[in-house]
């Protein structure tokens, strides 16, 4: 239906944004040049080299799952 197109566009933009964040984390931070910087910051302030990166990855995954769940629930509600 035409009235719901802005909602669908918004949801797809959110999923696309989360995808970009995931791509950035996996290429630049995890295996790229920023990995050592993030590791040093994490070691300095949190006492564990991997903690900051693991926290970023957990939050990214959690927000992605919540976004997908919202997308599915909205689809079910609209389809009902």
Buried (B, 14 or more C-beta within 10 A) or exposed (E): EEEEEEEBEEBEEBBEEBEEBBEBBEEEBBEEEBBEEBBEBBBEEEEEBEBBBEEBBEEBEEBBEEBBEEBEEBEEEEEE
